[in-house]
Amino acid sequence: MSWFKNRGNLMWMPTMAMTLVSARNGTARKPATAIFRVEPRMTKHEVKEHLTKIYGLPVKNVNTVNFDGKRKRIVGKRSIAYSKYPDFKRAYVSFDRTLKTLGVGFGKGSGWD
């Protein structure tokens, strides 16, 4: 955890990594959505506060899913070794309808047209 200074006020923010996995721009029927890979101990509230206060994004809803790490079996000549990748969590974030584009892709409004 670390302190983040925003307009003279101090806020307590997590120093946990958030990796963007997928993002979709908003349409007339669906709001913009994004999928982040976060650490398992990060809560929905922390994800929302992180995106709202640091990046200024209008987050509407956050859903999370826990995943177990993949298990591996390494077969050698004399023995078998077992290993496991670390567990992770995915955060499915839907944004407010005021946010139309996330800057993803080559569609209208992405700066590439």
Residue frames as qw, qx, qy, qz and C-alpha x, y, z in Angstrom:
[[0.000, 0.888, 0.460, 0.000, 0.00, 0.00, 0.00],
 [0.429, 0.034, 0.017, 0.902, 1.13, 3.54, -0.65],
 [0.061, 0.708, 0.350, -0.611, -0.05, 7.12, -0.32],
 [0.362, 0.431, 0.521, 0.642, -1.30, 8.99, -3.39],
 [0.060, -0.477, -0.239, 0.843, -1.61, 12.80, -3.35],
 [0.171, 0.514, 0.673, 0.503, -4.57, 14.16, -5.30],
 [0.066, -0.722, -0.231, -0.649, -5.32, 17.90, -5.20],
 [0.134, -0.565, 0.428, -0.693, -3.93, 18.36, -1.73],
 [0.821, -0.313, 0.218, -0.425, -5.73, 15.36, -0.21],
 [0.001, -0.416, 0.909, 0.012, -3.93, 12.17, 0.73],
 [0.885, 0.025, -0.065, -0.461, -5.54, 8.89, -0.29],
 [0.499, -0.372, 0.783, -0.009, -4.50, 5.38, 0.68],
 [0.758, 0.454, -0.244, -0.400, -4.10, 3.38, -2.56],
 [0.917, -0.163, 0.351, 0.092, -2.97, -0.20, -3.16],
 [0.072, 0.705, -0.604, -0.365, 0.34, -0.88, -4.86],
 [0.681, 0.066, 0.729, 0.014, -0.98, -4.04, -6.46],
 [0.061, -0.220, 0.650, 0.725, -0.49, -4.73, -10.14],
 [0.618, 0.509, 0.446, -0.400, -3.42, -4.49, -12.54],
 [0.215, -0.205, 0.717, 0.631, -2.81, -5.86, -16.05],
 [0.595, 0.411, 0.025, -0.690, -5.23, -5.05, -18.85],
 [0.497, 0.012, 0.852, 0.163, -6.28, -8.30, -20.55],
 [0.194, 0.446, 0.714, 0.503, -9.06, -7.11, -22.86],
 [0.090, 0.448, 0.267, -0.848, -11.04, -3.93, -23.56],
 [0.221, 0.504, 0.723, 0.418, -14.08, -3.09, -25.68],
 [0.033, -0.042, -0.015, -0.998, -15.32, 0.35, -26.62],
 [0.329, 0.392, 0.636, -0.577, -18.87, 1.36, -25.86],
 [0.034, 0.273, 0.714, 0.644, -21.68, 1.17, -28.42],
 [0.385, -0.317, -0.135, -0.856, -25.21, 2.52, -28.51],
 [0.806, -0.332, -0.353, -0.340, -26.48, -0.59, -26.69],
 [0.863, -0.296, -0.281, 0.298, -23.55, -1.71, -24.54],
 [0.233, -0.951, 0.202, 0.038, -21.26, 0.30, -22.26],
 [0.443, 0.648, -0.595, 0.171, -17.47, 0.14, -22.53],
 [0.903, -0.416, 0.079, -0.072, -15.98, -2.86, -20.70],
 [0.312, 0.680, -0.641, 0.171, -12.50, -4.01, -19.71],
 [0.946, -0.274, -0.173, 0.025, -10.98, -7.12, -18.16],
 [0.029, 0.790, -0.540, 0.290, -8.04, -6.79, -15.76],
 [0.834, -0.083, -0.507, 0.202, -5.84, -9.47, -14.21],
 [0.243, -0.764, 0.304, -0.514, -5.32, -8.56, -10.55],
 [0.166, 0.264, -0.871, 0.379, -3.89, -10.19, -7.44],
 [0.441, -0.389, -0.796, -0.142, -6.26, -12.51, -5.55],
 [0.309, -0.436, -0.576, 0.619, -6.28, -10.34, -2.42],
 [0.044, 0.033, -0.119, -0.991, -7.55, -7.26, -4.29],
 [0.245, 0.485, 0.757, -0.364, -11.25, -6.56, -3.68],
 [0.275, 0.676, 0.568, 0.381, -13.93, -5.09, -5.96],
 [0.171, -0.958, -0.183, 0.142, -13.89, -1.87, -3.98],
 [0.472, -0.587, 0.343, 0.561, -10.12, -1.50, -4.35],
 [0.458, 0.233, 0.623, 0.590, -10.34, -2.06, -8.13],
 [0.104, 0.843, 0.474, 0.231, -13.04, 0.59, -8.45],
 [0.311, -0.908, -0.003, 0.279, -11.20, 3.12, -6.27],
 [0.563, -0.309, 0.454, 0.618, -7.93, 2.50, -8.15],
 [0.361, 0.396, 0.598, 0.596, -9.50, 3.17, -11.57],
 [0.046, -0.895, -0.419, -0.145, -11.63, 6.07, -10.38],
 [0.360, -0.899, 0.017, 0.250, -9.15, 8.03, -8.30],
 [0.518, -0.418, 0.453, 0.593, -5.89, 7.42, -10.18],
 [0.294, 0.119, 0.672, 0.669, -7.10, 7.28, -13.79],
 [0.274, 0.292, 0.127, -0.907, -10.36, 9.25, -13.46],
 [0.239, -0.083, -0.825, -0.505, -12.47, 6.58, -15.19],
 [0.576, -0.156, 0.172, -0.784, -16.25, 6.47, -14.51],
 [0.167, 0.053, -0.984, 0.010, -16.59, 2.89, -13.23],
 [0.636, -0.242, -0.159, -0.716, -20.15, 1.60, -12.98],
 [0.930, -0.246, 0.107, -0.251, -19.76, -2.04, -11.93],
 [0.145, 0.583, -0.798, 0.045, -16.97, -4.48, -11.01],
 [0.965, -0.124, 0.030, -0.229, -17.29, -8.29, -11.04],
 [0.036, -0.657, 0.753, -0.019, -14.45, -10.59, -10.01],
 [0.976, 0.046, -0.147, -0.155, -13.64, -14.25, -10.65],
 [0.432, -0.655, 0.619, 0.031, -10.94, -16.30, -8.89],
 [0.843, 0.406, -0.337, -0.103, -8.81, -18.72, -10.92],
 [0.812, -0.452, 0.329, 0.168, -6.52, -21.48, -9.69],
 [0.064, 0.726, -0.589, -0.350, -3.03, -21.56, -11.17],
 [0.856, 0.322, -0.339, -0.222, -2.28, -24.20, -13.78],
 [0.735, -0.475, 0.484, 0.002, -0.69, -27.38, -12.43],
 [0.536, 0.635, -0.537, -0.143, 2.31, -28.89, -14.19],
 [0.907, -0.274, 0.319, 0.034, 3.81, -32.36, -14.05],
 [0.294, 0.771, -0.552, -0.121, 7.44, -32.66, -15.12],
 [0.990, -0.070, 0.120, -0.014, 8.50, -36.23, -15.91],
 [0.015, 0.774, -0.628, -0.084, 12.17, -37.02, -15.57],
 [0.567, 0.288, -0.767, -0.082, 14.13, -40.27, -15.94],
 [0.355, -0.022, -0.854, 0.379, 13.92, -41.25, -12.28],
 [0.032, -0.434, -0.658, 0.614, 11.23, -39.10, -10.72],
 [0.047, 0.689, 0.539, 0.483, 8.22, -36.92, -11.35],
 [0.195, -0.181, -0.315, 0.911, 8.20, -33.30, -10.17],
 [0.005, 0.758, 0.636, 0.140, 5.03, -31.28, -9.63],
 [0.203, -0.125, -0.104, 0.966, 4.72, -27.52, -9.84],
 [0.079, 0.763, 0.642, -0.029, 1.94, -24.95, -9.92],
 [0.203, 0.431, 0.127, 0.870, 1.59, -21.46, -11.34],
 [0.000, -0.149, -0.527, 0.837, 0.31, -18.80, -8.92],
 [0.117, 0.664, 0.735, -0.070, -3.43, -18.19, -8.48],
 [0.090, 0.010, 0.142, 0.986, -4.92, -15.03, -9.96],
 [0.221, 0.621, 0.623, -0.420, -8.15, -13.06, -10.16],
 [0.193, 0.314, 0.492, 0.789, -9.86, -11.36, -13.09],
 [0.098, 0.523, 0.422, -0.734, -11.84, -8.17, -12.65],
 [0.213, 0.497, 0.662, 0.520, -14.59, -7.52, -15.22],
 [0.076, -0.454, -0.253, 0.851, -15.20, -3.75, -15.20],
 [0.230, 0.662, 0.589, 0.403, -18.09, -1.99, -16.93],
 [0.219, -0.104, -0.096, 0.965, -17.89, 1.76, -17.29],
 [0.262, 0.607, 0.422, -0.621, -20.54, 4.47, -17.28],
 [0.576, 0.606, 0.508, 0.205, -22.26, 5.26, -20.59],
 [0.065, 0.968, -0.082, -0.226, -20.54, 8.68, -20.68],
 [0.299, -0.565, 0.680, 0.359, -17.29, 6.87, -21.59],
 [0.807, 0.490, -0.001, -0.331, -17.57, 5.86, -25.25],
 [0.779, 0.492, -0.354, 0.159, -14.00, 4.90, -26.16],
 [0.772, -0.588, 0.146, 0.191, -11.16, 3.36, -24.18],
 [0.084, 0.816, -0.503, -0.271, -8.60, 4.20, -26.87],
 [0.548, -0.163, 0.812, 0.119, -8.59, 0.60, -28.10],
 [0.608, 0.438, 0.644, 0.152, -8.73, -0.52, -31.72],
 [0.231, -0.076, 0.397, 0.885, -8.87, 1.36, -35.00],
 [0.093, 0.679, 0.718, 0.122, -12.53, 2.37, -35.04],
 [0.052, 0.777, 0.190, 0.597, -14.02, 5.84, -35.10],
 [0.414, -0.859, 0.063, -0.293, -12.72, 8.15, -32.42],
 [0.899, -0.322, 0.023, 0.298, -9.55, 6.16, -31.73],
 [0.196, -0.837, 0.297, 0.416, -7.28, 8.75, -33.34],
 [0.445, -0.197, 0.740, 0.465, -6.31, 6.52, -36.27],
 [0.480, 0.609, 0.625, 0.087, -9.10, 7.46, -38.67]]
